[in-house]
Amino acid sequence: MFTRAQRIALATRDRGCTAVGCRTAAWFCHAHHDQPWAAGGTTDLANGRLLCPTHHRTAHDPRYETRVLADQQIEFTLRC
């Protein structure tokens, strides 16, 4: 779980949901681990990002593949 200070730092850095095309404000977003905590991912800023509730659910949905773009935005693609 991200600390309050880490969530503030994520909000300052990301300014809102990091999914491509999403404009949800930071205050409404969840802190998300790029590499899941349960799979050994760390709870730090390098492994964290903000996602709105909809995109956070999508990130954990096995039907979708995720890709982090060069600008650190995240893109979701439905698996075939």
N, C-alpha and C positions, 0 to 999 in steps of 0.2 A: 504494500500500500504506500502510495506517495504521501509524503508529509505535506503539511500546509505550506511550508516554505518552498518545497519543490513544485507544488501546484501553482504558486504565485510566479515562480521562475518560468514554468511552462507557459502560463498565460502571457507573461511579458514577451517571451520568445515567439510563441506560435500565434498569438493574437486571436485565436479562435480555432475552429475545427480545421485540421490539416488535410481533409479529404478534398480532392480536386473538385472545384466548383462550389463547395459548401461555404456559406457565409455565416454560420452559427457563431455567436459571440463566445468568447472564452469562458465567461461566468456560467454558461449553460453546458459546457463540455465536461467529459470524463477524462481523467488521466489514463492513458493506455500504454502498456508495455509492448514495444515492437517485438521483442523476443519474450514470449510468455514467462512470467515469473515461475510458474509450475515446471517449466522446461529449463530452468537455470538462468533465466533472464534477470538482470539486475534492476533494482529500483533506483534509477538515477536519470539525470536529464538526457544523457546520450542514448538511453534505451526507451525514453518516454516521448509521448506526443499527446496533444489534445485531439479528441474526437467527440463529435456530438453523439447523443444517445443512439441515433439511427446508424451512423457509421461505426460506432463502437460495436453494436450488434453484428453488423456486416463483417467487421474484422474478425469476429469469433465464429462466423458461419462457415463451415467447411465447404459450402457450395461455391465460395468465392476465393479467388486467388488475389493476393495483395502484392503491390509493387511500389516501392519508394522511389520517387522520381528524383532527378538531380536537384530540384529546388526544395526537396524534403516534403513535398506534397505526397499523399498516398492515393493510389489508384486501385479500384476494385474491379475485377473482371470475373464474370460468371464462368465457372469451369464448364468445359464441354462434357 
